[in-house]
Amino acid sequence: MQKITYSEAANILGVKYITIKHAVMYGRLTRCSVPEKQAMVLKEQVLLFKNKNRISEGVLDTNEKALWSEYKRIAENPELLDTTNHIGATQEQIIDQIIKNAVEEGIKAGKDDTIDAFLDIFGDRLLKYGIKRGIFVNPQMPQVHPAYIS
């Protein structure tokens, strides 16, 4: 993950410095917990809002919201910033990490079955984004008209 200043974030998004400062103040971007005196944000989190009409979670799709949450968690934990100080993690790698973290949290909470742990923890997170938990269980098979069966 790459840390950038508020000014650099403003340049990337084509907005004023104060816009970035307000976005951080209202929790739309996450300030990195770092010892530097200069305020920093994660470039990857800023890039989620590139070519969007505003800096708000409402303009993000489901995958982007999951990425935003993971970037927030990384920015708030200095020890994670140190371990993820590489640039170029793909979206799939971040989503895989989200799933891994959810399963590990479930196991630590005393869940024996990792799939149940995943659904208990990650399923609730998906509900926040309007994805119903039922999609994980017994999906309905598409119906084929009898005329097409040979």
Secondary structure, 3 states (H helix, E strand, C coil): CCEEEHHHHHHHHCCCHHHHHHHHHCCCCCECCCCCCCCEEEHHHHHCCCCCCCCCHHHCCHHHHHHHHHHHHHHHCHHHHHHCCCCCCCHHHHHHHHHHHHHHHHHHCCCCCHHHHHHHHHHHHHHHCCCCHHHHCCCCCCCCCHHHCC
